Amino acid sequence: MNVAEMTARINELYHKSQNEGLSPEEKEEQAALRQTYVANVRANLKGQLDNISIVEKDGSITNLGEKKRHG
């Protein structure tokens, strides 16, 4: 399931929970989808942050992802 499908299903379950309530199976599905979605967002954010480079005053470039891994 891709992110768009996951988001659509999370929203669908949310609206159903507001209107008529969810079965125990649907509540489990909703929790699992939310957990997967949050893990995906965290991984994407970490990937973006690991690719940030800073140009220092002396002109050198510091890659924050490499700096974090090494120290």
PDB file of N, CA, C, O and CB in Angstrom:
ATOM      1  N   MET A   1       0.851  -1.173   0.000  1.00  0.00           N
ATOM      2  CA  MET A   1       0.000   0.000   0.000  1.00  0.00           C
ATOM      3  C   MET A   1       0.897   1.236   0.000  1.00  0.00           C
ATOM      4  O   MET A   1       1.775   1.379   0.852  1.00  0.00           O
ATOM      5  CB  MET A   1      -0.969  -0.002   1.226  1.00  0.00           C
ATOM      6  N   ASN A   2       0.669   2.116  -0.954  1.00  0.00           N
ATOM      7  CA  ASN A   2       1.482   3.331  -0.998  1.00  0.00           C
ATOM      8  C   ASN A   2       0.930   4.376  -0.031  1.00  0.00           C
ATOM      9  O   ASN A   2      -0.121   4.174   0.576  1.00  0.00           O
ATOM     10  CB  ASN A   2       1.530   3.900  -2.433  1.00  0.00           C
ATOM     11  N   VAL A   3       1.632   5.477   0.108  1.00  0.00           N
ATOM     12  CA  VAL A   3       1.284   6.501   1.096  1.00  0.00           C
ATOM     13  C   VAL A   3      -0.085   7.111   0.806  1.00  0.00           C
ATOM     14  O   VAL A   3      -0.859   7.366   1.729  1.00  0.00           O
ATOM     15  CB  VAL A   3       2.352   7.600   1.121  1.00  0.00           C
ATOM     16  N   ALA A   4      -0.385   7.345  -0.460  1.00  0.00           N
ATOM     17  CA  ALA A   4      -1.681   7.938  -0.807  1.00  0.00           C
ATOM     18  C   ALA A   4      -2.833   6.997  -0.442  1.00  0.00           C
ATOM     19  O   ALA A   4      -3.851   7.434   0.094  1.00  0.00           O
ATOM     20  CB  ALA A   4      -1.732   8.273  -2.311  1.00  0.00           C
ATOM     21  N   GLU A   5      -2.666   5.721  -0.731  1.00  0.00           N
ATOM     22  CA  GLU A   5      -3.699   4.740  -0.373  1.00  0.00           C
ATOM     23  C   GLU A   5      -3.829   4.629   1.142  1.00  0.00           C
ATOM     24  O   GLU A   5      -4.936   4.529   1.672  1.00  0.00           O
ATOM     25  CB  GLU A   5      -3.372   3.357  -0.981  1.00  0.00           C
ATOM     26  N   MET A   6      -2.691   4.646   1.835  1.00  0.00           N
ATOM     27  CA  MET A   6      -2.695   4.547   3.290  1.00  0.00           C
ATOM     28  C   MET A   6      -3.422   5.753   3.904  1.00  0.00           C
ATOM     29  O   MET A   6      -4.243   5.597   4.807  1.00  0.00           O
ATOM     30  CB  MET A   6      -1.247   4.454   3.828  1.00  0.00           C
ATOM     31  N   THR A   7      -3.111   6.943   3.404  1.00  0.00           N
ATOM     32  CA  THR A   7      -3.748   8.155   3.900  1.00  0.00           C
ATOM     33  C   THR A   7      -5.247   8.122   3.648  1.00  0.00           C
ATOM     34  O   THR A   7      -6.036   8.490   4.518  1.00  0.00           O
ATOM     35  CB  THR A   7      -3.132   9.388   3.247  1.00  0.00           C
ATOM     36  N   ALA A   8      -5.636   7.685   2.469  1.00  0.00           N
ATOM     37  CA  ALA A   8      -7.062   7.594   2.147  1.00  0.00           C
ATOM     38  C   ALA A   8      -7.778   6.631   3.087  1.00  0.00           C
ATOM     39  O   ALA A   8      -8.879   6.922   3.554  1.00  0.00           O
ATOM     40  CB  ALA A   8      -7.255   7.148   0.693  1.00  0.00           C
ATOM     41  N   ARG A   9      -7.159   5.490   3.365  1.00  0.00           N
ATOM     42  CA  ARG A   9      -7.785   4.507   4.249  1.00  0.00           C
ATOM     43  C   ARG A   9      -7.841   5.026   5.695  1.00  0.00           C
ATOM     44  O   ARG A   9      -8.837   4.813   6.386  1.00  0.00           O
ATOM     45  CB  ARG A   9      -7.014   3.169   4.190  1.00  0.00           C
ATOM     46  N   ILE A  10      -6.793   5.697   6.152  1.00  0.00           N
ATOM     47  CA  ILE A  10      -6.802   6.292   7.495  1.00  0.00           C
ATOM     48  C   ILE A  10      -7.942   7.296   7.601  1.00  0.00           C
ATOM     49  O   ILE A  10      -8.677   7.303   8.589  1.00  0.00           O
ATOM     50  CB  ILE A  10      -5.442   6.980   7.810  1.00  0.00           C
ATOM     51  N   ASN A  11      -8.092   8.142   6.590  1.00  0.00           N
ATOM     52  CA  ASN A  11      -9.170   9.136   6.595  1.00  0.00           C
ATOM     53  C   ASN A  11     -10.540   8.472   6.551  1.00  0.00           C
ATOM     54  O   ASN A  11     -11.467   8.897   7.240  1.00  0.00           O
ATOM     55  CB  ASN A  11      -9.017  10.091   5.412  1.00  0.00           C
ATOM     56  N   GLU A  12     -10.661   7.435   5.741  1.00  0.00           N
ATOM     57  CA  GLU A  12     -11.922   6.699   5.645  1.00  0.00           C
ATOM     58  C   GLU A  12     -12.310   6.116   7.007  1.00  0.00           C
ATOM     59  O   GLU A  12     -13.460   6.230   7.429  1.00  0.00           O
ATOM     60  CB  GLU A  12     -11.811   5.572   4.593  1.00  0.00           C
ATOM     61  N   LEU A  13     -11.354   5.498   7.684  1.00  0.00           N
ATOM     62  CA  LEU A  13     -11.630   4.932   9.002  1.00  0.00           C
ATOM     63  C   LEU A  13     -11.937   6.017  10.028  1.00  0.00           C
ATOM     64  O   LEU A  13     -12.777   5.819  10.905  1.00  0.00           O
ATOM     65  CB  LEU A  13     -10.449   4.095   9.472  1.00  0.00           C
ATOM     66  N   TYR A  14     -11.273   7.148   9.928  1.00  0.00           N
ATOM     67  CA  TYR A  14     -11.544   8.252  10.848  1.00  0.00           C
ATOM     68  C   TYR A  14     -12.983   8.727  10.688  1.00  0.00           C
ATOM     69  O   TYR A  14     -13.702   8.876  11.677  1.00  0.00           O
ATOM     70  CB  TYR A  14     -10.563   9.419  10.605  1.00  0.00           C
ATOM     71  N   HIS A  15     -13.407   8.964   9.449  1.00  0.00           N
ATOM     72  CA  HIS A  15     -14.767   9.446   9.208  1.00  0.00           C
ATOM     73  C   HIS A  15     -15.801   8.416   9.655  1.00  0.00           C
ATOM     74  O   HIS A  15     -16.842   8.770  10.208  1.00  0.00           O
ATOM     75  CB  HIS A  15     -14.962   9.777   7.724  1.00  0.00           C
ATOM     76  N   LYS A  16     -15.512   7.160   9.416  1.00  0.00           N
ATOM     77  CA  LYS A  16     -16.431   6.117   9.861  1.00  0.00           C
ATOM     78  C   LYS A  16     -16.510   6.099  11.388  1.00  0.00           C
ATOM     79  O   LYS A  16     -17.590   5.916  11.950  1.00  0.00           O
ATOM     80  CB  LYS A  16     -15.987   4.736   9.327  1.00  0.00           C
ATOM     81  N   SER A  17     -15.374   6.288  12.062  1.00  0.00           N
ATOM     82  CA  SER A  17     -15.382   6.288  13.527  1.00  0.00           C
ATOM     83  C   SER A  17     -16.205   7.449  14.070  1.00  0.00           C
ATOM     84  O   SER A  17     -16.841   7.322  15.117  1.00  0.00           O
ATOM     85  CB  SER A  17     -13.950   6.360  14.072  1.00  0.00           C
ATOM     86  N   GLN A  18     -16.199   8.571  13.373  1.00  0.00           N
ATOM     87  CA  GLN A  18     -16.969   9.737  13.805  1.00  0.00           C
ATOM     88  C   GLN A  18     -18.467   9.550  13.565  1.00  0.00           C
ATOM     89  O   GLN A  18     -19.288  10.053  14.331  1.00  0.00           O
ATOM     90  CB  GLN A  18     -16.481  10.984  13.080  1.00  0.00           C
ATOM     91  N   ASN A  19     -18.816   8.834  12.509  1.00  0.00           N
ATOM     92  CA  ASN A  19     -20.229   8.680  12.139  1.00  0.00           C
ATOM     93  C   ASN A  19     -20.901   7.494  12.811  1.00  0.00           C
ATOM     94  O   ASN A  19     -21.968   7.644  13.407  1.00  0.00           O
ATOM     95  CB  ASN A  19     -20.351   8.535  10.649  1.00  0.00           C
ATOM     96  N   GLU A  20     -20.301   6.332  12.724  1.00  0.00           N
ATOM     97  CA  GLU A  20     -20.978   5.125  13.197  1.00  0.00           C
ATOM     98  C   GLU A  20     -20.149   4.259  14.127  1.00  0.00           C
ATOM     99  O   GLU A  20     -20.664   3.297  14.697  1.00  0.00           O
ATOM    100  CB  GLU A  20     -21.395   4.314  12.039  1.00  0.00           C
ATOM    101  N   GLY A  21     -18.879   4.584  14.286  1.00  0.00           N
ATOM    102  CA  GLY A  21     -18.015   3.781  15.134  1.00  0.00           C
ATOM    103  C   GLY A  21     -17.301   2.696  14.335  1.00  0.00           C
ATOM    104  O   GLY A  21     -17.689   2.374  13.212  1.00  0.00           O
ATOM    105  N   LEU A  22     -16.256   2.142  14.930  1.00  0.00           N
ATOM    106  CA  LEU A  22     -15.449   1.117  14.262  1.00  0.00           C
ATOM    107  C   LEU A  22     -15.573  -0.212  14.999  1.00  0.00           C
ATOM    108  O   LEU A  22     -15.766  -0.258  16.214  1.00  0.00           O
ATOM    109  CB  LEU A  22     -13.967   1.550  14.183  1.00  0.00           C
ATOM    110  N   SER A  23     -15.458  -1.276  14.235  1.00  0.00           N
ATOM    111  CA  SER A  23     -15.396  -2.602  14.840  1.00  0.00           C
ATOM    112  C   SER A  23     -14.003  -2.765  15.456  1.00  0.00           C
ATOM    113  O   SER A  23     -13.093  -2.007  15.124  1.00  0.00           O
ATOM    114  CB  SER A  23     -15.695  -3.735  13.780  1.00  0.00           C
ATOM    115  N   PRO A  24     -13.829  -3.739  16.341  1.00  0.00           N
ATOM    116  CA  PRO A  24     -12.486  -3.960  16.911  1.00  0.00           C
ATOM    117  C   PRO A  24     -11.423  -4.207  15.840  1.00  0.00           C
ATOM    118  O   PRO A  24     -10.287  -3.754  15.982  1.00  0.00           O
ATOM    119  CB  PRO A  24     -12.518  -5.145  17.870  1.00  0.00           C
ATOM    120  N   GLU A  25     -11.779  -4.917  14.775  1.00  0.00           N
ATOM    121  CA  GLU A  25     -10.822  -5.181  13.685  1.00  0.00           C
ATOM    122  C   GLU A  25     -10.439  -3.888  12.979  1.00  0.00           C
ATOM    123  O   GLU A  25      -9.279  -3.687  12.621  1.00  0.00           O
ATOM    124  CB  GLU A  25     -11.415  -6.180  12.669  1.00  0.00           C
ATOM    125  N   GLU A  26     -11.424  -3.011  12.781  1.00  0.00           N
ATOM    126  CA  GLU A  26     -11.142  -1.739  12.116  1.00  0.00           C
ATOM    127  C   GLU A  26     -10.285  -0.839  13.009  1.00  0.00           C
ATOM    128  O   GLU A  26      -9.429  -0.108  12.512  1.00  0.00           O
ATOM    129  CB  GLU A  26     -12.456  -1.024  11.742  1.00  0.00           C
ATOM    130  N   LYS A  27     -10.509  -0.890  14.317  1.00  0.00           N
ATOM    131  CA  LYS A  27      -9.673  -0.117  15.243  1.00  0.00           C
ATOM    132  C   LYS A  27      -8.230  -0.596  15.194  1.00  0.00           C
ATOM    133  O   LYS A  27      -7.304   0.213  15.227  1.00  0.00           O
ATOM    134  CB  LYS A  27     -10.214  -0.222  16.679  1.00  0.00           C
ATOM    135  N   GLU A  28      -8.036  -1.909  15.114  1.00  0.00           N
ATOM    136  CA  GLU A  28      -6.683  -2.461  14.998  1.00  0.00           C
ATOM    137  C   GLU A  28      -6.040  -2.035  13.687  1.00  0.00           C
ATOM    138  O   GLU A  28      -4.869  -1.658  13.657  1.00  0.00           O
ATOM    139  CB  GLU A  28      -6.713  -3.995  15.098  1.00  0.00           C
ATOM    140  N   GLU A  29      -6.811  -2.096  12.598  1.00  0.00           N
ATOM    141  CA  GLU A  29      -6.302  -1.681  11.291  1.00  0.00           C
ATOM    142  C   GLU A  29      -5.915  -0.212  11.322  1.00  0.00           C
ATOM    143  O   GLU A  29      -4.862   0.165  10.807  1.00  0.00           O
ATOM    144  CB  GLU A  29      -7.349  -1.936  10.190  1.00  0.00           C
ATOM    145  N   GLN A  30      -6.759   0.620  11.922  1.00  0.00           N
ATOM    146  CA  GLN A  30      -6.497   2.051  12.009  1.00  0.00           C
ATOM    147  C   GLN A  30      -5.205   2.319  12.784  1.00  0.00           C
ATOM    148  O   GLN A  30      -4.379   3.128  12.362  1.00  0.00           O
ATOM    149  CB  GLN A  30      -7.679   2.773  12.675  1.00  0.00           C
ATOM    150  N   ALA A  31      -5.036   1.640  13.912  1.00  0.00           N
ATOM    151  CA  ALA A  31      -3.832   1.825  14.716  1.00  0.00           C
ATOM    152  C   ALA A  31      -2.589   1.385  13.954  1.00  0.00           C
ATOM    153  O   ALA A  31      -1.563   2.064  13.992  1.00  0.00           O
ATOM    154  CB  ALA A  31      -3.944   1.051  16.028  1.00  0.00           C
ATOM    155  N   ALA A  32      -2.676   0.253  13.262  1.00  0.00           N
ATOM    156  CA  ALA A  32      -1.524  -0.248  12.497  1.00  0.00           C
ATOM    157  C   ALA A  32      -1.189   0.698  11.347  1.00  0.00           C
ATOM    158  O   ALA A  32      -0.016   0.970  11.092  1.00  0.00           O
ATOM    159  CB  ALA A  32      -1.807  -1.667  11.952  1.00  0.00           C
ATOM    160  N   LEU A  33      -2.206   1.199  10.653  1.00  0.00           N
ATOM    161  CA  LEU A  33      -1.970   2.132   9.551  1.00  0.00           C
ATOM    162  C   LEU A  33      -1.330   3.420  10.054  1.00  0.00           C
ATOM    163  O   LEU A  33      -0.396   3.938   9.440  1.00  0.00           O
ATOM    164  CB  LEU A  33      -3.284   2.445   8.825  1.00  0.00           C
ATOM    165  N   ARG A  34      -1.829   3.930  11.163  1.00  0.00           N
ATOM    166  CA  ARG A  34      -1.258   5.158  11.726  1.00  0.00           C
ATOM    167  C   ARG A  34       0.194   4.945  12.127  1.00  0.00           C
ATOM    168  O   ARG A  34       1.041   5.804  11.881  1.00  0.00           O
ATOM    169  CB  ARG A  34      -2.075   5.627  12.938  1.00  0.00           C
ATOM    170  N   GLN A  35       0.485   3.804  12.744  1.00  0.00           N
ATOM    171  CA  GLN A  35       1.854   3.502  13.167  1.00  0.00           C
ATOM    172  C   GLN A  35       2.778   3.422  11.951  1.00  0.00           C
ATOM    173  O   GLN A  35       3.883   3.965  11.973  1.00  0.00           O
ATOM    174  CB  GLN A  35       1.898   2.176  13.965  1.00  0.00           C
ATOM    175  N   THR A  36       2.331   2.753  10.903  1.00  0.00           N
ATOM    176  CA  THR A  36       3.126   2.644   9.676  1.00  0.00           C
ATOM    177  C   THR A  36       3.336   4.009   9.039  1.00  0.00           C
ATOM    178  O   THR A  36       4.433   4.325   8.578  1.00  0.00           O
ATOM    179  CB  THR A  36       2.447   1.699   8.678  1.00  0.00           C
ATOM    180  N   TYR A  37       2.273   4.823   9.014  1.00  0.00           N
ATOM    181  CA  TYR A  37       2.348   6.153   8.424  1.00  0.00           C
ATOM    182  C   TYR A  37       3.361   7.019   9.173  1.00  0.00           C
ATOM    183  O   TYR A  37       4.198   7.674   8.552  1.00  0.00           O
ATOM    184  CB  TYR A  37       0.966   6.822   8.432  1.00  0.00           C
ATOM    185  N   VAL A  38       3.288   7.022  10.500  1.00  0.00           N
ATOM    186  CA  VAL A  38       4.204   7.835  11.307  1.00  0.00           C
ATOM    187  C   VAL A  38       5.647   7.359  11.113  1.00  0.00           C
ATOM    188  O   VAL A  38       6.558   8.180  11.016  1.00  0.00           O
ATOM    189  CB  VAL A  38       3.812   7.773  12.809  1.00  0.00           C
ATOM    190  N   ALA A  39       5.861   6.046  11.056  1.00  0.00           N
ATOM    191  CA  ALA A  39       7.206   5.515  10.832  1.00  0.00           C
ATOM    192  C   ALA A  39       7.733   5.974   9.473  1.00  0.00           C
ATOM    193  O   ALA A  39       8.912   6.301   9.337  1.00  0.00           O
ATOM    194  CB  ALA A  39       7.206   3.969  10.918  1.00  0.00           C
ATOM    195  N   ASN A  40       6.864   5.995   8.479  1.00  0.00           N
ATOM    196  CA  ASN A  40       7.253   6.434   7.139  1.00  0.00           C
ATOM    197  C   ASN A  40       7.622   7.920   7.138  1.00  0.00           C
ATOM    198  O   ASN A  40       8.618   8.312   6.530  1.00  0.00           O
ATOM    199  CB  ASN A  40       6.114   6.166   6.135  1.00  0.00           C
ATOM    200  N   VAL A  41       6.829   8.739   7.810  1.00  0.00           N
ATOM    201  CA  VAL A  41       7.125  10.174   7.893  1.00  0.00           C
ATOM    202  C   VAL A  41       8.463  10.397   8.600  1.00  0.00           C
ATOM    203  O   VAL A  41       9.274  11.208   8.153  1.00  0.00           O
ATOM    204  CB  VAL A  41       5.989  10.927   8.638  1.00  0.00           C
ATOM    205  N   ARG A  42       8.692   9.682   9.697  1.00  0.00           N
ATOM    206  CA  ARG A  42       9.962   9.826  10.431  1.00  0.00           C
ATOM    207  C   ARG A  42      11.148   9.430   9.562  1.00  0.00           C
ATOM    208  O   ARG A  42      12.170  10.116   9.556  1.00  0.00           O
ATOM    209  CB  ARG A  42       9.946   8.971  11.710  1.00  0.00           C
ATOM    210  N   ALA A  43      11.021   8.330   8.830  1.00  0.00           N
ATOM    211  CA  ALA A  43      12.116   7.869   7.969  1.00  0.00           C
ATOM    212  C   ALA A  43      12.401   8.890   6.873  1.00  0.00           C
ATOM    213  O   ALA A  43      13.560   9.168   6.566  1.00  0.00           O
ATOM    214  CB  ALA A  43      11.776   6.498   7.342  1.00  0.00           C
ATOM    215  N   ASN A  44      11.351   9.448   6.287  1.00  0.00           N
ATOM    216  CA  ASN A  44      11.545  10.457   5.242  1.00  0.00           C
ATOM    217  C   ASN A  44      12.210  11.711   5.798  1.00  0.00           C
ATOM    218  O   ASN A  44      13.108  12.270   5.168  1.00  0.00           O
ATOM    219  CB  ASN A  44      10.205  10.821   4.598  1.00  0.00           C
ATOM    220  N   LEU A  45      11.780  12.150   6.964  1.00  0.00           N
ATOM    221  CA  LEU A  45      12.367  13.328   7.581  1.00  0.00           C
ATOM    222  C   LEU A  45      13.828  13.087   7.931  1.00  0.00           C
ATOM    223  O   LEU A  45      14.674  13.952   7.701  1.00  0.00           O
ATOM    224  CB  LEU A  45      11.583  13.721   8.827  1.00  0.00           C
ATOM    225  N   LYS A  46      14.130  11.918   8.486  1.00  0.00           N
ATOM    226  CA  LYS A  46      15.511  11.575   8.819  1.00  0.00           C
ATOM    227  C   LYS A  46      16.374  11.582   7.564  1.00  0.00           C
ATOM    228  O   LYS A  46      17.500  12.079   7.584  1.00  0.00           O
ATOM    229  CB  LYS A  46      15.580  10.199   9.509  1.00  0.00           C
ATOM    230  N   GLY A  47      15.845  11.027   6.466  1.00  0.00           N
ATOM    231  CA  GLY A  47      16.579  11.022   5.207  1.00  0.00           C
ATOM    232  C   GLY A  47      16.875  12.423   4.705  1.00  0.00           C
ATOM    233  O   GLY A  47      17.964  12.698   4.201  1.00  0.00           O
ATOM    234  N   GLN A  48      15.897  13.306   4.848  1.00  0.00           N
ATOM    235  CA  GLN A  48      16.103  14.691   4.420  1.00  0.00           C
ATOM    236  C   GLN A  48      17.134  15.387   5.300  1.00  0.00           C
ATOM    237  O   GLN A  48      18.022  16.078   4.801  1.00  0.00           O
ATOM    238  CB  GLN A  48      14.778  15.466   4.449  1.00  0.00           C
ATOM    239  N   LEU A  49      17.013  15.202   6.610  1.00  0.00           N
ATOM    240  CA  LEU A  49      17.948  15.849   7.526  1.00  0.00           C
ATOM    241  C   LEU A  49      19.371  15.319   7.363  1.00  0.00           C
ATOM    242  O   LEU A  49      20.335  16.072   7.501  1.00  0.00           O
ATOM    243  CB  LEU A  49      17.489  15.653   8.960  1.00  0.00           C
ATOM    244  N   ASP A  50      19.504  14.025   7.068  1.00  0.00           N
ATOM    245  CA  ASP A  50      20.832  13.436   6.879  1.00  0.00           C
ATOM    246  C   ASP A  50      21.520  13.969   5.625  1.00  0.00           C
ATOM    247  O   ASP A  50      22.737  13.837   5.493  1.00  0.00           O
ATOM    248  CB  ASP A  50      20.726  11.920   6.801  1.00  0.00           C
ATOM    249  N   ASN A  51      20.769  14.565   4.706  1.00  0.00           N
ATOM    250  CA  ASN A  51      21.350  15.075   3.465  1.00  0.00           C
ATOM    251  C   ASN A  51      21.590  16.585   3.486  1.00  0.00           C
ATOM    252  O   ASN A  51      21.885  17.181   2.450  1.00  0.00           O
ATOM    253  CB  ASN A  51      20.451  14.730   2.310  1.00  0.00           C
ATOM    254  N   ILE A  52      21.466  17.198   4.652  1.00  0.00           N
ATOM    255  CA  ILE A  52      21.716  18.633   4.773  1.00  0.00           C
ATOM    256  C   ILE A  52      23.214  18.861   4.976  1.00  0.00           C
ATOM    257  O   ILE A  52      23.856  18.224   5.811  1.00  0.00           O
ATOM    258  CB  ILE A  52      20.895  19.249   5.952  1.00  0.00           C
ATOM    259  N   SER A  53      23.736  19.778   4.197  1.00  0.00           N
ATOM    260  CA  SER A  53      25.145  20.163   4.329  1.00  0.00           C
ATOM    261  C   SER A  53      25.218  21.635   4.687  1.00  0.00           C
ATOM    262  O   SER A  53      24.416  22.446   4.224  1.00  0.00           O
ATOM    263  CB  SER A  53      25.940  19.874   3.019  1.00  0.00           C
ATOM    264  N   ILE A  54      26.195  21.965   5.520  1.00  0.00           N
ATOM    265  CA  ILE A  54      26.392  23.347   5.952  1.00  0.00           C
ATOM    266  C   ILE A  54      27.726  23.838   5.406  1.00  0.00           C
ATOM    267  O   ILE A  54      28.744  23.155   5.512  1.00  0.00           O
ATOM    268  CB  ILE A  54      26.346  23.468   7.511  1.00  0.00           C
ATOM    269  N   VAL A  55      27.706  25.024   4.823  1.00  0.00           N
ATOM    270  CA  VAL A  55      28.947  25.648   4.369  1.00  0.00           C
ATOM    271  C   VAL A  55      29.471  26.477   5.537  1.00  0.00           C
ATOM    272  O   VAL A  55      28.829  27.426   5.987  1.00  0.00           O
ATOM    273  CB  VAL A  55      28.725  26.538   3.071  1.00  0.00           C
ATOM    274  N   GLU A  56      30.656  26.096   6.015  1.00  0.00           N
ATOM    275  CA  GLU A  56      31.274  26.767   7.160  1.00  0.00           C
ATOM    276  C   GLU A  56      31.886  28.099   6.722  1.00  0.00           C
ATOM    277  O   GLU A  56      32.020  28.363   5.526  1.00  0.00           O
ATOM    278  CB  GLU A  56      32.355  25.861   7.806  1.00  0.00           C
ATOM    279  N   LYS A  57      32.256  28.933   7.689  1.00  0.00           N
ATOM    280  CA  LYS A  57      32.846  30.246   7.393  1.00  0.00           C
ATOM    281  C   LYS A  57      34.128  30.127   6.584  1.00  0.00           C
ATOM    282  O   LYS A  57      34.438  30.997   5.770  1.00  0.00           O
ATOM    283  CB  LYS A  57      33.127  31.001   8.684  1.00  0.00           C
ATOM    284  N   ASP A  58      34.883  29.037   6.812  1.00  0.00           N
ATOM    285  CA  ASP A  58      36.138  28.858   6.084  1.00  0.00           C
ATOM    286  C   ASP A  58      35.930  28.271   4.687  1.00  0.00           C
ATOM    287  O   ASP A  58      36.899  28.041   3.963  1.00  0.00           O
ATOM    288  CB  ASP A  58      37.067  27.964   6.877  1.00  0.00           C
ATOM    289  N   GLY A  59      34.663  28.024   4.301  1.00  0.00           N
ATOM    290  CA  GLY A  59      34.363  27.500   2.973  1.00  0.00           C
ATOM    291  C   GLY A  59      34.225  25.991   2.927  1.00  0.00           C
ATOM    292  O   GLY A  59      33.787  25.437   1.919  1.00  0.00           O
ATOM    293  N   SER A  60      34.594  25.321   4.005  1.00  0.00           N
ATOM    294  CA  SER A  60      34.451  23.860   4.015  1.00  0.00           C
ATOM    295  C   SER A  60      32.968  23.486   4.152  1.00  0.00           C
ATOM    296  O   SER A  60      32.151  24.284   4.614  1.00  0.00           O
ATOM    297  CB  SER A  60      35.287  23.229   5.179  1.00  0.00           C
ATOM    298  N   ILE A  61      32.651  22.285   3.750  1.00  0.00           N
ATOM    299  CA  ILE A  61      31.268  21.804   3.788  1.00  0.00           C
ATOM    300  C   ILE A  61      31.174  20.675   4.798  1.00  0.00           C
ATOM    301  O   ILE A  61      31.947  19.718   4.754  1.00  0.00           O
ATOM    302  CB  ILE A  61      30.791  21.330   2.382  1.00  0.00           C
ATOM    303  N   THR A  62      30.214  20.798   5.712  1.00  0.00           N
ATOM    304  CA  THR A  62      29.974  19.772   6.721  1.00  0.00           C
ATOM    305  C   THR A  62      28.637  19.117   6.423  1.00  0.00           C
ATOM    306  O   THR A  62      27.599  19.778   6.404  1.00  0.00           O
ATOM    307  CB  THR A  62      29.997  20.372   8.164  1.00  0.00           C
ATOM    308  N   ASN A  63      28.670  17.812   6.190  1.00  0.00           N
ATOM    309  CA  ASN A  63      27.440  17.051   5.974  1.00  0.00           C
ATOM    310  C   ASN A  63      26.924  16.619   7.340  1.00  0.00           C
ATOM    311  O   ASN A  63      27.608  15.877   8.045  1.00  0.00           O
ATOM    312  CB  ASN A  63      27.680  15.807   5.031  1.00  0.00           C
ATOM    313  N   LEU A  64      25.745  17.062   7.724  1.00  0.00           N
ATOM    314  CA  LEU A  64      25.213  16.779   9.057  1.00  0.00           C
ATOM    315  C   LEU A  64      24.937  15.293   9.268  1.00  0.00           C
ATOM    316  O   LEU A  64      25.094  14.792  10.382  1.00  0.00           O
ATOM    317  CB  LEU A  64      23.939  17.570   9.285  1.00  0.00           C
ATOM    318  N   GLY A  65      24.536  14.591   8.237  1.00  0.00           N
ATOM    319  CA  GLY A  65      24.294  13.154   8.356  1.00  0.00           C
ATOM    320  C   GLY A  65      25.574  12.405   8.680  1.00  0.00           C
ATOM    321  O   GLY A  65      25.573  11.526   9.542  1.00  0.00           O
ATOM    322  N   GLU A  66      26.666  12.737   8.005  1.00  0.00           N
ATOM    323  CA  GLU A  66      27.945  12.083   8.281  1.00  0.00           C
ATOM    324  C   GLU A  66      28.481  12.496   9.642  1.00  0.00           C
ATOM    325  O   GLU A  66      29.075  11.681  10.348  1.00  0.00           O
ATOM    326  CB  GLU A  66      28.967  12.418   7.190  1.00  0.00           C
ATOM    327  N   LYS A  67      28.276  13.753  10.017  1.00  0.00           N
ATOM    328  CA  LYS A  67      28.758  14.246  11.305  1.00  0.00           C
ATOM    329  C   LYS A  67      28.058  13.491  12.435  1.00  0.00           C
ATOM    330  O   LYS A  67      28.697  13.135  13.426  1.00  0.00           O
ATOM    331  CB  LYS A  67      28.519  15.776  11.435  1.00  0.00           C
ATOM    332  N   LYS A  68      26.776  13.247  12.302  1.00  0.00           N
ATOM    333  CA  LYS A  68      26.020  12.545  13.332  1.00  0.00           C
ATOM    334  C   LYS A  68      26.498  11.098  13.451  1.00  0.00           C
ATOM    335  O   LYS A  68      26.631  10.580  14.560  1.00  0.00           O
ATOM    336  CB  LYS A  68      24.512  12.589  13.020  1.00  0.00           C
ATOM    337  N   ARG A  69      26.756  10.448  12.324  1.00  0.00           N
ATOM    338  CA  ARG A  69      27.190   9.034  12.343  1.00  0.00           C
ATOM    339  C   ARG A  69      28.571   8.879  12.952  1.00  0.00           C
ATOM    340  O   ARG A  69      28.861   7.860  13.578  1.00  0.00           O
ATOM    341  CB  ARG A  69      27.189   8.454  10.927  1.00  0.00           C
ATOM    342  N   HIS A  70      29.432   9.884  12.774  1.00  0.00           N
ATOM    343  CA  HIS A  70      30.817   9.748  13.239  1.00  0.00           C
ATOM    344  C   HIS A  70      31.073  10.376  14.600  1.00  0.00           C
ATOM    345  O   HIS A  70      32.167  10.216  15.140  1.00  0.00           O
ATOM    346  CB  HIS A  70      31.743  10.361  12.239  1.00  0.00           C
ATOM    347  N   GLY A  71      30.150  11.053  15.149  1.00  0.00           N
ATOM    348  CA  GLY A  71      30.477  11.681  16.414  1.00  0.00           C
ATOM    349  C   GLY A  71      29.318  12.230  17.055  1.00  0.00           C
ATOM    350  O   GLY A  71      29.425  12.799  18.142  1.00  0.00           O
TER     351      GLY A  71
END
